[in-house]
Amino acid sequence: MGYFTALDFILELPKPVQCCLGALIEYLEDFNLQSTLSDVSLFTKFSTLTETMQLDSRVLHNLEVFVNQTDGSERGSLFSMVNHTQTKAGARLLKTWLAKPLINYSEIMKRQEAVKHLVECDLEETEGWSSALRNLPDLEQKLMSAFLKKIKPADFYNMCVALETVRSEFAKKRSKSQRHVTSHLLSNYLTNVPDLLSDVGHIVESLNGKAAKENNKSEVFANLDAYPDVRECQARILDIEREFQDHRRHVRLTLGQPGLEYATVLGTEYLIEVKNANLGMVPKDWIKLSSTKVVGRFHSPFIVVKYSELQQAREQLGISTDQAWETFLESFSTCYQRFRQAVRCLAELDCLLSLATVGRQQGYTRPIMVENDLVIDVTKGGHPVVQSLLSETGQYVYNDTHLQAGDRRVMLITGPNMGGKSCYIRQVALFVLLAQMGSYVPAEAARIGVFDGIYTRMGAKDDIFRGQSTFMTELVETSDIMSKVTDRSLVILDELGRGTSTHDGMAIAYAALDHFIKKSQCFLLFVTHYPMLAEFEALFPQTVTNHHMAFYMVANDDSDSEDLSQVVFLYQLVEGKASRSYGLNVARLAGLPQCIVTSARQLSHGMEERELTHRKQVELFQNLMCNPGLDVRHVLGEKKSADLKR
């Protein structure tokens, strides 16, 4: 695109876009980084954002993809579990893969095929791939520094040597094992990397390795034919230094010291040191610069003139070498795109090797990706992070998941507090995320469709900065999900409506669940402690299923009350709804005083009895309204008899 053509294109852009572009250019010019805009490969169209799964910051936080929610560190996150990369560029790319899983079926299958080959091939072959990446510097960062002309000779030389080593190893591997590689991606790496780096050896040969490692720009070029200014400055400096050596013979004769050598003190060169006992032999026109108790240091008039010329020549050499180095990097920029593609291939290979390491772990399997149907069918699946953490200290309980578009796509999950509900729903979301980034999953078997996004509403927190309460934050996030979700999305709602009164919270949860079932028609995992919501299974038997986390009660010796019994969590997902949430058991586990737990139990029973009485009254009123001829005393008598029997 020519200059005027590009200018015309910019002038046709909307005014706000022109203003933003102008501000961006001005900002980059302050740091001399405006050349980054010339690399159009770094630009991304907004339309390409739909080429990956939609995961917002809330999802990444709630699923603990990059950091855990306990202390905000990387340990215990999904990234820490799947990250076995050996290069910094690979680690950065793996984070991108986690944050932006694919939604293109063919691209997902290409990654899966590459991971499958690396998992099933000999460890010797895998080690061959890994050896090409081991101990590499941050090539991606150094390439960008070279493109921006902000790299030192030592870093540039080390980068080129590393690239030449990679090129050589990939060329050898291509000739030996390309026929045995079944993956399209891996085959492309073997072909493309040596070709993209074909001329990096010439760049290494054009540099003086010893001088480059010392960051000596004046000696860094093996051939100065392309840099005549540097050669002239070096020749001028050599001439002056020879003149200094010739002048030294005159100084020796003047002072009668045949072995005299120039001294350098605190950066000042060509000093003539004369012992204090011989100061009478020093000519009067010599300039004394410093002295000690033993010697005096002088510059002769000749040295004063020539030393000034030497300093000027050195300064000019520095300017010339800086210009030559910048010219050299400018010529290198023509190779930047090719080298950057090669480094991208290395980063992708590093990520695939990392996923292969995950896939070789015990209990992991390759998920079957379904292109034309939306399904989550997992047999004996586990949470990838919790499973790995518990493998050292305890036994993990695996759970099945069966969701199908057009069939049962909504799971209503109840159960006691701390029973494992939140862990389970995170597990399902992580299965989808891992599968669509091309990874194996921790399960006995898995069939997973391609989702366009994952949306979560979990946790209870306010937003002081925006002035939003906990409940307001909860509703804003739910509203945002409703505006974005499609029938190909996976939605996770954990205890919606708990931030306000019971009746209001239950009403909102009921209405929201009804909306997601009827209008959004997405895959939904809905965790709740509201028993009333369990009736959705009867209202939508083909869509909703009730599940709960299994447990059993162990009665205490001193009481038969269910509230004082100990709840043993089984962490097993089973069908049906849970009758209660057993919050008093959590109060006991939290260490609340027994008097408070006992008082809470009595209050809970009182409220339950009042609620049952109210329901009976409503039921009686409904019976009377539907049957006007019914004898009220007869009905009341039946009720009293039933109560006495109970």
Secondary structure, DSSP 4 states (H G I P E B T S, - for coil): --HHHHHHHHHTS-HHHHHHHHHHHHHHHHTT-GGGGG-GGG---GGGGGGB-B--HHHHHHTTSSS-TTTS-STTSHHHHH---SSHHHHHHHHHHHHS-B--HHHHHHHHHHHHHHHHS-HHHHHHHHHTTTT---HHHHHHHHHTT---HHHHHHHHHHHHHHHHHHHHHHHHHGGG---HHHHHHHHHHHHHTTTHHHHHHTB-HHHHHTT-GGG-BS--TT-HHHHHHHHHHHHHHHHHHHHHHHHHHHHT-TT---EEETTEEEEEEEEGGGGGGS-TTSEEEEE-SSEEEEE-HHHHHHHHHHHHHHHHHHHHHHHHHHHHHHHHHHHHHHHHHHHHHHHHHHHHHHHHHHHTSTTEE--EEESSS-EEEEEEE--HHHHHHHTTTSPPPPEEEEEETTS--EEEEE--TTSSHHHHHHHHHHHHHHHHTT--EESSEEEEE--SEEEEE-S---BTTTTB-HHHHHHHHHHHHHHH--TTEEEEEESTTTTS-HHHHHHHHHHHHHHIIIII--EEEEE---GGGGGHHHHSTTTEEEEEEEEEEE--TT---STTSEEEEEEEEEES--S---HHHHHHHTT--HHHHHHHHHHHHHHHHHHHHHHHHHHHHHHHHH-TT--HHHHHHHHHHHHHH-
